[in-house]
Amino acid sequence: MLQTILSRDSALFLLINRGLANPLFDAFFATVTNGKFWIVPGIAAALIYLICEKKKALVVLGLALVTVTLTDQLATDLLKPLVHRLRPCNPHALVEGGRYILVHCLRTSYSFPSNHAMNMFGQAMLLTLFYPRFGVYFFSFAGIIGFSRIYVGVHYPLDVAGGAVFGVVCGAIVWAGYRFVIRRLAAGKSRRVFAHNEPLSSDNQLPH
């Protein structure tokens, strides 16, 4: 059963990695898959967001930082060593007929799940819970980044799909934790206000 799944995963990898190959896709996906490309646009977007949303932006960006820390560390320190799957570009598990566009294949890093996919889908889930109307854009962007990892030859489709699932779960957990804290703080504030405004009992009332 497992071998059948892995065989079909490799076939789908070749369909995407080789079957869709063209110079335009090569340039586009090699660019968008590079995290350094997004540093300046990311900082600019964060600054604009802070200017427009102010306090809410601080909360969302803080939670986004918590989410990416969770997803990245979970993938790197737990899931990848646990699954121990080699990348399709690794010389010891090279998929015959594959195209490996990136010069550096990260051969010392394992394949499942994709950190890029896990990080991006974690962010997409978190942002969608704050801004449901824009969810399709958040998830579309995450999907493009995940797809790019297959196209350039550093991940199998199952790596990206697994990363997406784990990322969504992590994003939802961070959101749920945030909502839990907010509800607890609101409940505590309500109890304090009620206690402050509660009328004196008959035993403690001042004499007329």
ChimeraX attribute file (.defattr): number of C-alpha atoms within 10 A of each C-alpha:
attribute: neighborCount
match mode: 1-to-1
recipient: residues
	/A:1	6
	/A:2	7
	/A:3	8
	/A:4	9
	/A:5	11
	/A:6	13
	/A:7	12
	/A:8	14
	/A:9	16
	/A:10	20
	/A:11	15
	/A:12	17
	/A:13	23
	/A:14	23
	/A:15	15
	/A:16	20
	/A:17	26
	/A:18	17
	/A:19	12
	/A:20	11
	/A:21	15
	/A:22	9
	/A:23	7
	/A:24	9
	/A:25	14
	/A:26	17
	/A:27	12
	/A:28	11
	/A:29	19
	/A:30	16
	/A:31	14
	/A:32	15
	/A:33	21
	/A:34	15
	/A:35	10
	/A:36	11
	/A:37	11
	/A:38	13
	/A:39	11
	/A:40	10
	/A:41	11
	/A:42	12
	/A:43	11
	/A:44	12
	/A:45	12
	/A:46	15
	/A:47	14
	/A:48	13
	/A:49	16
	/A:50	16
	/A:51	11
	/A:52	11
	/A:53	13
	/A:54	12
	/A:55	11
	/A:56	13
	/A:57	17
	/A:58	14
	/A:59	13
	/A:60	18
	/A:61	17
	/A:62	11
	/A:63	20
	/A:64	21
	/A:65	12
	/A:66	15
	/A:67	25
	/A:68	21
	/A:69	12
	/A:70	18
	/A:71	26
	/A:72	20
	/A:73	14
	/A:74	18
	/A:75	24
	/A:76	18
	/A:77	10
	/A:78	11
	/A:79	19
	/A:80	19
	/A:81	14
	/A:82	12
	/A:83	12
	/A:84	13
	/A:85	16
	/A:86	21
	/A:87	24
	/A:88	25
	/A:89	25
	/A:90	19
	/A:91	11
	/A:92	10
	/A:93	11
	/A:94	13
	/A:95	18
	/A:96	10
	/A:97	9
	/A:98	20
	/A:99	18
	/A:100	20
	/A:101	17
	/A:102	15
	/A:103	6
	/A:104	9
	/A:105	18
	/A:106	13
	/A:107	15
	/A:108	9
	/A:109	15
	/A:110	24
	/A:111	28
	/A:112	26
	/A:113	29
	/A:114	31
	/A:115	26
	/A:116	24
	/A:117	30
	/A:118	32
	/A:119	28
	/A:120	29
	/A:121	33
	/A:122	32
	/A:123	28
	/A:124	26
	/A:125	27
	/A:126	28
	/A:127	22
	/A:128	19
	/A:129	16
	/A:130	13
	/A:131	11
	/A:132	12
	/A:133	10
	/A:134	13
	/A:135	17
	/A:136	12
	/A:137	12
	/A:138	20
	/A:139	20
	/A:140	13
	/A:141	15
	/A:142	23
	/A:143	18
	/A:144	15
	/A:145	22
	/A:146	27
	/A:147	21
	/A:148	27
	/A:149	25
	/A:150	27
	/A:151	30
	/A:152	25
	/A:153	24
	/A:154	27
	/A:155	27
	/A:156	29
	/A:157	24
	/A:158	21
	/A:159	24
	/A:160	27
	/A:161	20
	/A:162	17
	/A:163	27
	/A:164	28
	/A:165	15
	/A:166	23
	/A:167	33
	/A:168	22
	/A:169	18
	/A:170	25
	/A:171	30
	/A:172	20
	/A:173	16
	/A:174	19
	/A:175	21
	/A:176	14
	/A:177	13
	/A:178	14
	/A:179	12
	/A:180	12
	/A:181	12
	/A:182	12
	/A:183	12
	/A:184	12
	/A:185	12
	/A:186	12
	/A:187	12
	/A:188	12
	/A:189	12
	/A:190	12
	/A:191	12
	/A:192	12
	/A:193	11
	/A:194	11
	/A:195	10
	/A:196	9
	/A:197	9
	/A:198	9
	/A:199	10
	/A:200	9
	/A:201	8
	/A:202	7
	/A:203	6
	/A:204	8
	/A:205	9
	/A:206	8
	/A:207	4
	/A:208	3
